[in-house]
Amino acid sequence: MEKNQIDKKKKNHYNESNTFRLSKGDIVFNIINYTFYIVFTISCIFPFYYLFINTISDNELVRKGQVNFFPQGFSISNYLSLLQAKEVGQAFLVSAGRTLIGTALMVMASAFVGYLVTKQQMWHRRFWYRFLIITMYFNAGLIPWYLNMSMLGLTNTFMAYIIPGIVAPYNIILVKTYIESIPAELEESALMDGASYTVIFWKLIWPLSKPILATIAIFGAVGHWNSFQDSLILMQGAPELYTLQHRLYLYLNQASNIAAMMNSGSSALSETLQSSLLNTKVIKYTISMVSIIPILMVYPFMQKYFEKGIMMGAVKG
């Protein structure tokens, strides 16, 4: 009984001596700090929230500008109508296809080349590695790039989305740096057991490099999904290969043109033009949400790999 009382006294004394009390200045600083980050977070989230509530609200209320903070007249007809639009569905499939195929090939190429340039036995390793790095600093420009793509037959074809992005120098550097952080003894023991470089790469390096591979996969997927300039320039004769972002760009221009016509046109056409502008505006909002949702759904599952990979891949130069 006495022993228990002594233990309780020691515990209370330990808790009292280790209690950290904030000063008034610290409390004020924390309030200001938390307030700033809460406001900053809301300002980042609100544009997505605003888009979403306008896509699920009544279109007439959207036209009148009555949807600001909460959805009015709940309806998913905009999304159902979008699914029935052939050109939008085709653009979604094109974007999804280039994202999946392009990202997969880029990750495999970056992993293999990144592993290759870590080997001293590679023929002229320094030259090829520096040759890759130089391409990050020098660019021929838009017109030579288009002429080159045209001469290679990569216009109005789906492969124009895939082939140019397979070799990504920055991602190769990240993978190379990460692989160099793996203990060399693991590979040496595999070589002593008779494993070839190919076996070592697939059985040892590839599984251990999952964090950095997931990191560059996020980079590649976001880049492919959001890209529209290559579609805008290279697919002028193939509307069926327009990406989702390209379609959004066209709708945005259409809405701007209709708005300009309303400002300078006759009053007899204003109602028709206003209706067209409303439809274009709602479609623009809906496509924006459709283009954002896949990235928002994928990133939380890849975040743990992203944080680990980008930190370890940036330890060395």
HELIX and SHEET records of a PDB file:
HELIX    1   1 GLU A    2  SER A   17  1                                  16    
HELIX    2   2 LYS A   24  THR A   55  1                                  32    
HELIX    3   3 ASN A   59  LYS A   64  1                                   6    
HELIX    4   4 SER A   77  GLN A   84  1                                   8    
HELIX    5   5 LYS A   86  LEU A  116  1                                  31    
HELIX    6   6 ARG A  125  ILE A  134  1                                  10    
HELIX    7   7 LEU A  142  MET A  151  1                                  10    
HELIX    8   8 MET A  159  ILE A  162  1                                   4    
HELIX    9   9 ILE A  163  GLY A  165  5                                   3    
HELIX   10  10 PRO A  169  GLU A  180  1                                  12    
HELIX   11  11 ALA A  184  MET A  192  1                                   9    
HELIX   12  12 TYR A  197  ILE A  200  1                                   4    
HELIX   13  13 PHE A  201  ILE A  205  3                                   5    
HELIX   14  14 TRP A  206  LEU A  208  1                                   3    
HELIX   15  15 LYS A  210  ASN A  226  1                                  17    
HELIX   16  16 GLN A  229  LEU A  234  1                                   6    
HELIX   17  17 PRO A  239  LEU A  241  5                                   3    
HELIX   18  18 LEU A  244  SER A  264  1                                  21    
HELIX   19  19 SER A  267  LEU A  269  5                                   3    
HELIX   20  20 SER A  270  MET A  312  1                                  43    
END                                                                             
